[in-house]
């Protein structure tokens, strides 16, 4: 599996994880197991960049829930750093669609029809050692960012505690079933 970080690609091979004391895996759960039971469903995003002279929408993020609007969100990045002053704006429209094999997965779908497939991957994961599956993709759950950050902090605390107490780190810190 190839992991791309800002145009820098890193090859991650599950069989090489024994080179590390512990792995925190935030990629797709099914990809970790090379899709041996099939692919879980995901949504992906396409981004359309545009610039605007002045203020475009007056806030960092505006969600669009109408079926008449083809995009789901517009992000106006200058509002993420309100202490700066900008004459213009760089904005992105987000378009959501079903994730294909060559797309980057963003959101797990997690519908009833695929729970049996998910259970197979969770059963594989629960037998692992020295790995913790984290985040939306690693736990195959839709998570808002505040929950994601809280779970990351909880995971870090749990890991430090496990080191101090010479305990095994759990495969999942959150309830994933």
Steps between C-alpha positions, in 0.01 A plus 500: 500500500631844410438790737527846344577797723510833319649347185740289707418131468590241759459129449338331797510123509316326783764228506768759590320626809705269724785748447313736735407473868146612422309620192210745500318435175256761369458365147203298374442188711427283194813628321716392795391143424542545122121483453511123559128491587399770250476877512306699755301798371635854517422848368773706341531870424589704196617858555451798271727796580396855424613844607291800589588865536383612844278292726312203352282356777604663829600179679748215472253225409147505359313171452245455221237233557265570210467242223500796260861587590758254358765565767476428872722772643701812418809576703643853505844453648582853609253463787709225657755769594292808589806680638626537142369750245432399139354698211381189321394148581599151398196275517425135431173335409472138617313245291419168666464175306539125534862398546652288223805276526739775388349776715601623843241390758380775734182377669393146594145425389434230763157383388315194630569304180873497559509430874579130442802603291606752765472231769749285307755783500436585864554135594833499315605824668403386849759220476786740422776605736702823512260692277218739576248594232397865528297770328212484254661254264681282752186447708258523206273753669378842400653742750465875531832676550441581868443130570803405289725736696361383835562137402854581385575658838342205681709262287820690585414491872421129481829429321708694754315324781559160340873575479516614863304200627656245264157414356401406148346780295152412371440452129205742518477771765138580411203266472486413130225238495 
